[in-house]
Structures are given as structure tokens and as C-alpha cells.
Amino acid sequence: MKLKIDHKEVEAKEGTSIMQAASLLGISIPALCYSEGIEHHASCMICMVKDLNSGRLLPACEYPAQEGMNIQTHSHEIHEARREALELLLSDHVGDCEAPCRRSCPAFMDIPEMNRLIAAGRFEEALKVVREEIALPLILGYICPAPCEKACHRAGIDGALSICLLKRAASLETDLVHRTSYIVHRTSYIVPRTSYIVHRTSYIVPRTSYIVHPNSSIQHRIAIIGTGPSGLAAAFYLQRLGHQAVLFDQHKEAGGLLRYHITEDKLPRQALDAEIDMIRQMGAEFRLNTLITKEFFDNVLLKEFDAIIIATGREDNQIADDFGLEQDEHGLKVSRTTLEARIHQPSDISHPAPAIFACGNVIRKRQMAVRSVAQGKAAALSADHFLRTGKPGVAHHLFNSSFGRLTEIEFEEYLKESPASERNEPEKGFMGGFTAAEAMKEAARCMNCDCRKPISCKLRKYATEYQAHQKRFAGPERKLITKSLQHEFVVYEAEKCIKCGTCVEITKTEGELRGLSYVGRGFDVRISVPLGGSVKDALIRTGEKVIEACPTGALAYKIRTDEKRRDI
């Protein structure tokens, strides 16, 4: 039989679904409840398409292709129908895509993964995770006000984790002993798949976008004005991306506000100097005792550099006037998504002016140092994107499911993955910090609140694509979270389940003695083990298959730090 899909004719055999017919043309239709080769019934309804002949919306995964159909797979009407279907699923979905500690961190650091690695004694790997988002962990381990700890789910149980001290411990156990561990000698480097924050907006970096080839002769020069937290962070990431960062500062020593406004008793100079020395060893050039005047800006920076990052650490009207930049009531005016500042083309240079970016206190005064560090990275990545493509990088929002605070009833469920232990304080006090043993003990208290499938979860992927709102159809009360951990390597969190039935069909097809089934009726129906059995008994042979097929984080691997089990 013949039919048209998006104005293209296709020939399909009888019994072929619309989705399968579309795939013959290379047209992809989103679906959560569909898995090739497994019997299913349309339930998620985000595969809706429109039959232009009848005017009806049809579920493409189940509805059979018919002779003469004229199918449309994309339109505003279809987009809205799919978004509404997603919002209905999200109204019943209880789970955090990212742990609240990470969401509250201005640098969006993967705190739970750091904790897991420290608890296992893998300090060097933990520091790699930290440096994906935070260039100055040792410094921030002393001065960060720790908004992440205020958001920690364990705060209401027996005390939040000492996240900042753990971050410092990872750095002390690695950097000061093996300080060259993070020095990059023009070797290949891939920017991590995790997100970073530009004014609280997640920016997703494609895994293959920032590859630096060892033999590449292309090296851009970027001037950084200021050597405070944002300037140092920008230099760190620019060097890792293969560029040459040149930092300018009017003082005789680098550090900016970190050195000249924070006392030794709060931030040891040894820690500050160690971080700066590492960036210098990475190849960054420091030009100190250099005042950036209007003449120097016009005649040197604009002519000799491919991009400029302003990170002076202060709001200064003179900067805007001398450099010809726009400003508002907060400081320099920049794009909220790219951190790019505007400049008028000077009349005395023959080539286009380089792109100018700004970060830190110069764009918004009295920021936390951790936010300035995050913006330093954001400015570096935006500058890198500009140098490679001619356009600054644009921020993209990634959907985040969030259910709010834990209730007392849920404390026990979350404590299943960590020991019952009150917050540990270092024997040497805050300035002395944790020993390796103390850090491992404290890190083990992490309740692992983040989703085990933050990347492969299709519900998150499509909620991002269709800009779904989690609370649109939410009721006054949410379901209480439960965690089934009896299985050797499978974790089942029923409140993340969308009841697609894929796991039910797999266990039935594979002949599991108990398997999984629909239990209950109406709004109370859930996927569970019949007759009160355990997940351990239900998934004797099919554990890996149901995990791989589950479209959300409801069924996932228990182990998180084993590379074979990480969600990539």
C-alpha cells in the first residue's frame, strides 16, 4: 500500500505502523512507550501525528498505516498535543533529574558524583569531576558560602553534607601532591557532557564540539583583563581548549579580590598561589603591573588579540567609557546567554574588532566567588565558540524535574543508600579541613539524590525539546518516593515510572517466573511484582534488558561509579 508522510510517498506492507512507515523515509517520531520488537499499547501519546484526510490525531506507534493516508508529523497543533501529553506524564512523575545541591550550585558542579568518588577513596577522579565545572576548587573550598549545603536533602534529617570541605579535600589530596595532574600540553581534551550555568540557565556542550587536536597549529590569543576568580577561571578553561590566555592586572601579584580583599585567616595565600601557579604552568601568560588605559585597549588589545574577556572584579564606569562599552544599573551590559558585550568599532583599526565578553563582578556587583568562577568558564566557552564559528555560544535550557523537599516519611527511603550518621566535623577545625579518612566518611553520607539516567532519560529529553512544564497538571499532593534496592544490581523507583509497560512485556516474553505486572486500578495503578514479591525475584534473567529499555530513570543500575554502568 502507498501513503504520504510529510509530503513524501512511501510504500509499506500491511500491518506496518505509521511510525514504522515513517522510519522508511528517515523520519523520526518521538515515543516513550515504544520499543522495537516488543508488543506494546500506545500510552504516552507523544507520538501523535495527524491524518490530513480525516483531520484526526493518531498515535503513530500503534496505529496501522493505510492506503492513501496523508500523514503530517510536525505542526504547531501536533507540537502542542505532544507537549500536553508530556505534561500529563510529568504531573505524576516524582524525581529529581539533578540533585538539589547541584541545582543550587552557581557553577552546576556534579556534587553527588564527587561525593561517590571521594567515599570510594578515588580523590583524583573526584577532582576531575569538580574541575569540569569549577576551576578553583581549593580556593572555593575555603571561601564559598555553600548554597549547595542549604539545599541538601539531608539537611532536614541529620545535617547537610560538608560539600565545600569535601571539594577542598579532593584538591588537597591531589593537586598539592601531584600539581601537574591537570596541566594540559596541547593534548586532546573534550569538554564534559555536563552543563554549566549562565545566569541560572543550563548550557549543554555537545561532546564532540570542543576537541583540541594535538597537531593543530591553530591557536587563538585571548586577552583577559583581571586576575580575580572569574579571570583565572576563564584562563583555566581557555588553556584546556587549546588557546593562549594572556591575563593583565594592574597589581604586582595575581589574584585580584581574592588576594587584596580576603584576609589570610580566611583564605591561606598558599592555596591561592597554588591555584594561580597551576594555571601559569598550563601555559597562561600573566602580565602584571599593567594598567589598561584607553590607548592600551585600542592600540594593543583590539589589534593583537582574537577575543577579549573583561573580568576586572569591580563595577567601574570608567571601564565602560574608555572601552566604548554599554552599561546598565548593574554594571557592564552583556548578553544573558553569551556574556558578550557590545563595542563601537574604533575608526583607526583596519580589521573588525574582536569579540568582547565580560564576567564576574564587572557585570553584577557583590557576586559570590563561585558564581564569578562559573561565569569565567561560561565566558571562556562562549569565546571559544566565537573563535571557531564566528558566533558566541548560545545557552540552552535543559529540563529539570524537581519535587521539592523530602517528607519525614521519605527519610528512611533516602537513607537506604547511605549510613545513618550525623554530619562529621574535621578534627583540625574548618581551616584545617578533612583528612582523607574523614573526607571518605563524610562523603559516604551522600544520599545520591540525582537521577541515575540524567542523559538517556527520554522523558527529560522530550520535555526539553517540547518545553514542557512539570507543574501544569500537578495535583495538590505528590506521591511519596520509594526505592527498591533488593536486587543485586537493579534499582526500581516506582514514582519515576510512566507505566508504559515495556518492562512488563520484556519479563513476560523472556519467561520470568514472577516478572513485573500492572497492580491496582485507575489512577492508583503501578508497575510492581505480583503477589507482593520482590524485584530481586522478578528480574532473575532480565535485569539488564529492562534497564536498557526503560525510558526514564525508574529502572536503573545500582552502581554509579563503575564506568560500564554510567549513563552516557
N, C-alpha and C positions, 0 to 999 in steps of 0.2 A: 504494500500500500504506500501511497505517496501523501505527504503533508508538508506544510511550510512552517518553519520555525525562524522567527526574526527575518522574514522575507527570503529565506533560503529554503530551497526544496530538498527534501530528504526522503529516501526510500527505506522503509523499515518492515521487519517481519511482524506478523500477527503475534500479539502477546507482549510486544515491546512497550515499555512505559514511555511517557513523554520525556522523562529525564534521560532514559537510555537513548532515545532517538536524538535528543539534543546533543548528547555526547558524540554521536557520529559526525556532527558538524563542528565539534570542538567547542561547543557552547556549554559552559559550566553553570549549573543551577544549585544554589545553596541548599543544604539539608543537614539536619541533626539526627533524625531518626532512621536514616537510610544507610545501609552498609551493603556493598555489593556481595551477592551470593547468599544473603541471609533473608529469610522470609520476614516481612515486616508489614505494619499497617501505618498509614500516614497519621502522625500525631503532632509533630512540631509545627507543621503548616508554614514553615518558612520557605518551602519550595514552590509556593504559589506562582502560577503563570496564568495568562489569560487567553481563552479561546475567543478570538475576534469574531468568529462566526456566530457563536451563541451569546457572547458577552459575559460568560461565566468565568470566575476564578477557579482554577483546578489545582489539586496537589500533584505536582509533576512526578514525584517519586512513585506514586501508586496508580495514577490514572492512565489507562491504556491509550497509546497513540491510535488514531483512527483516520481512515481515508478522508482526504480533503480538509483536514484540520488546518487552521491558520493561527498558529500559536505566537504569542508575544511574551518574551521573558523579562523585559525591562520597561518600566514606565513609572511615572510618579504614583499611580494607583497601586501598582504591584509593590513598589518600594514601601509605601505606607502600610499595605497589608502584611508584608513581611516584618516590618518594624513592630506592628501591633502584636503579631504572633510572638515575637521575641520578648516584648514587654510583659505579655501574659506569662511566659515561662519564667521570666526574671522575678515576677511578683511572688513566686513560690520557691525561689532559689535562695538558700541561706548559706553564705560562704564569703570569705574574703579572697579576692584574686591576689592581692598583695597584703601582707601583714600590716596592721595599723602602724607599727613602728616605722616601717619603710615608707608608707604613705605620708607620715608626718615629718619625715626627714627631708629638709630642703634640697639635699643632694640625691634623694631617692636611692640611698645605698641599700644593697641587699643584706639587711641586718640578720635575718634568720639563717641565711647560708653561711655568713661569717660565724655566727654562734655555733652552728653544727660542726664546722671545721675546727674551731678552737676546742670544742668539747672533745673532739677526737684527737687533739694534740697536733693538728695539721696547721700550724701557725703560718707557715709561708703561703700555703694555699688560701688561708683566710685573708691574708694581707692582699693577695692578688684580687680577691673579691672586693675588698674595701677600695683599692686603688682604681677599680673600674669606674667608680663614681667620685671618689674623694682623693685629691692629690696630696693632701697634707694631713694624714691620719694622726701622726704623732702630735702635731700642734693642736689639732681639734680635740684630741684625747685629753687635753688639759683645759681648754677654754670653751668648748661647746656647751651651751645651756641645755642640751639634751632634750629637745622637744619629743624625740622618739621615745624616751623613757616615760614621759607623761602619757603617751598613747598606748603603752604596752598593756596587753590584755591581762598580764599577771599583776599589774599594779593594784588591782582591786582584790587580789587573793592574798598574797604574802609578800608583796613588794616587787616593783618593776626590776627587770634585769639592769645591771650596771653596764649599759651598752657602750658608753663613752670610754669607760675604763677598759673594757674588752677590746675596743678599737685600738686604744693605746698599747695594750698588751701585745696585740698582734704585730704592731710596728716595732715595739721594743725587742720582742723575741726574734725578729727577723732583720729589720733594717740596720740596727746599730751593730749587729754581729756580722751580717752579710750585706753591707751597704750597697754593693754593686749589683744586687739581685735584680733591680728594676732599671738598670741603665741599659738603654737600647742603642746598639751600634748599627743603626740603619738596617736592622733585620726586619723580616715581615712581622707586621702587627695588625691584628684585626680588632677593631673596636667592638667591645662586648655587645651581646644581643639585648642587654638590659636597657632601661630607659633613663633619661636624665630630665631634670626639671628646668624649664624656662618659665618663670613666673607661675609656678604650680602647674604647668602643662607638660605632660609626658611627651618626650621626643624619641621616637623609635628609630634606631640606627640599623639599617639593613646590614646583615652580617658581612656581605661582600663589598660594601661600599668604601671601606677605609683600609684597603690593603696597601701596604707600602712595600714595594719590591726592592730587594737588597741591591740590585744592579741599576736601579733607576737613577738617572743623572738629574732629574728634575728636583729642585729644592727651592722652595719659596722662602723669602725673608719676611718675617713679621715683626714689626716694632711693637713693644708693649711698654706703655708709659705707666710706671708704678710697679713696685715690687712687694705690695701687700698681699693678702690672701688670694684675691681674685687674679692679680697679675702673675703670681707664682703658679697658680693652678693652670692658667692659660698656657704658660710656658711649658709646664709638665706635659700637657696633652699635645701641644704642637710638636714638641720634640718626639713624642711617641708616634706621631703621624708622619714623621719624616721631614718636617720643616725646620728652619733655623729661626729660633726665637731670640730676639735681642731686647733685653729689658733695660729701660732707662729709669734712673731715680736721682733726685737732687741731693739725697743724703749720701754719706760716705759708706754706709753699710746697708745691705738689702734687708727687707722685712716690713718696711712701711709702718702701718699702725700696729702690727704685731710686735715690732721692736721698740717703737717710740711712744706707745700709748698703753702697753700692757706691762706691768711690773714683773720683775724676775721671780717673785714669790708665787705668781700665778702661772707664768709661762717661762720655764727654765731656758736660758739662752742656748744651752747645749742642744735642746730639742729643736729650737728654731734654726740654729746653724746647721744641724744635721739635715734637715729637710731642704734648706737652700743649697747646701753642698751637693746633695744628690742631684738636684735639678741642674746645677753647674756641671757636674760630671756627665750628665746626659747630653751635654753639648750646648746648652743655653749660654748666651753671652750676656754678661752684666756690665753695663756702662754706668757707673755710679758718679756722684758729684757732677751730674749733668742736669742743668735746668732747661726745660723745654720752653723756649720762648717762641713767639710767633714767627720770627725769622728762621729759627731752627726747624720748626714744624714745617714751614713752607719749603725751605731750601734743602732740607735733609730728609725728613721723614716722608714727605709726599713724593719726593723724587727717587729715593733709594730703596723704598720698601714696597712689597706687593700688597700688604694689608697693615692696618694699624689697630691696636686694641688699647683703649684708654681705660686704665684701672688705677687712677690716682688715689682712690680711697677717700676722697672728700668731695663735697659739693662746692664748686668754685665757679662763680660767674665769669671770672677772667678766662678760664679754660674755654668756655663756650664762645666768648668774644674773640679770643686770639685765634682759635682754630676754626671759626666760622660755623659752629655747630648750633643746632636748635636746642632749646631747653624748655622745661615746664616747671611747675611748682615743686617737683621732687628733685630735679637735677637735670642731667643731660637727657634729651628726648631720644628714645630708641624704639625700634620695633619690638613689640612684646613677644613676637615669635622668633625673631632672628638676632636681636640685640644690635642691629645695625643703626648707626647714627647718620644723619644727613650732613653733607658739607657742600658748600658752594665751590664750584670749580675755580681754582686760582687762575688768574689771567696769564701768569708768567711761566706756566709749565705746558709743554707741548703734548704730553700724553695724558690720558684720563687719570683723575685722582684715584688712588687705591681705596678699597672699601674700608670704612672705619666702623669699629664696633666698640661698645662700652659695657663695662660690667662692674659690679660691686657698689660701694657707697657713692660713687660719682653719679649713678643713676637713681639711687634711692638711699638717703642717708640713714645712719644708725641701723644697718642690717646686721644680722648675726653673721659671724665669720663663716659658718658653714654654708649660708646662702651665698655669700660672696664667692666662696670656693666653687659652688655649683654653677654660678654664673660665669666664672672663669672658664670652666670646662665648656659650657654652652657657647661662649664667645669663640673659643678655640675651634669647636666643631663647625660652627657657622662660618668662620673664616676659612677653614679647610674646604668646606663645601663650595664656597665662593671661588676659591683658587682653582678648584677642579672643574667647576661647571659655569662660572661666571655669575652665579646667583647665590645669595646666602641660603643656608639651610632653613627649612620651614618646619615649625613644630607641629606634631600630630598628636591628637589626644587618644589615648588607649583606654578603653572602657575598664572600669574597676568596680566590681561588685563589693559592697560593704554592708554588713548587717548591724554595725554599732557595737555596743558594749555587751559583754558576757553577762548572763544572769547567774545568780548563785547556783541554780540547778545545773548549769553547764560547766561549772568549775571542775567537777570530777571528770567530765569527758575530756577536757583540755589537758588536765594533769596526767592523763594516761600516757602521754609521750614525754614526760619529764619527771624527775624525782620531786617528792614533796620536801621542799627546803626553802627556808626564808632567805632573803637577799643576803649575800655574803659581802662583807666589807674587808678591804685589804688590811692585813696586819700592820703594814707600814703607813696606813692612812692614805688619803686621796692622792697627795703629791707623790707618795712612794709607789703607789699603784699595785696591781696584782703581780704575784709571782706566776710562773707558768702553771703550777698546780692549782693556785687559787682561781686563775682565769678559766681553766678547764672545768672546775667545779661550778663556777658561776654560769658559764655558757651552757652547761647541761640543763640549767633551769628553763631554758627557752622552750616554749610550748609549741613551737613550729606552727604558727598560725597562718602562714602563707599557703596558697594552693599548691598542690604537687604538680599541676599541669598548667602553669601560667601561660605557656606558649601554645601548646597543642589543643587547648580547650576551644572547641568550635563555638560554644555559646559566647565566650568572650570575643572571639574573632568576629562573629557576625554582629554582635552587639556593638562593636566598634564600627564596623562597616556601615551599619544602618542607623547609627547614632541613637540607639535605644536608651530609654530612661527606666531605670530599675524600679522607681517608686510609683510609676504612673497608675498601676493597678494594685498596688500593695494594700493589704488589709491593715486593720489597727494593731494586730498582733502577728508576730512571726513564729515559725516553728522553732522548737528547741533543737539545738545541734547534738547529734550523736556520732560517735566514732566506733566502728567495729574493727578491732585490731587482732582478733583471734588467729587469723590466717598467717601462715609463715611469711608471706611477702606482699599480701594484698591488704589495702586499707579501704573500707567502704564507709562513705559519709552520705547517708541517705538523704539529707536535706539539700545536697547539691544535685541530686538525681532529677532528670526531667521526664522520667518514666517513658522513655522511648521504646523500651522492651528489647533492645538489641542484645543485652546480656541474657535475658530470659531465653531468647531464641538460640543463642550460642550454647548454653548449657543443655537445652533440650536436644539440639542437633547432635551434640557431642556425647549424649547419653550419660550425663551426670546423674548419679542415683538420686540426690536431692535437688540440686540445681537451684535456680532462682525463679521466682514467680511473682505475679501480682497478688498482693494481700490487701484486703479491705475493699471498700466500695466508695464510689463518688469522689468527693474531694479528699477523702482520707486514704485513698488507695496509695500503695507504695510498693517498691520492689524490695522483696525480702526473701528469706529462706522459709519454705513452708513448714508447718507444724512446729514452729519455734526452734528450728535448727540453727546452726551457726554457719557463718560464711566459710569457715575452715572446712566444714563437711560439704558445703555446696559447690566449692571450686577446687575439687581434687585434681582435675586434669586441665581445667580451662582458665586458670588464673591469669596467665599472660594474655590469652585471647580476649577476655572480657575487658582487661585494662586497655589494650590497644584499640578496641572498638568503642569504648565508652566516649561519648562526645564531650563530656565535662570532666571535672575532677572528682566525680563521685566514686569511681573505682580507680585506684592508682597504686603504684608501687610504694611499699612501706619505706624502703631505703631511699635516702635522698642524696647522699654524698658519693655514692658509687656511680662512676661515670656512665655505666651501662644502664642505669636506672634514672638518669636525669632527663628532664623534659627538654628536648631540643627541637 
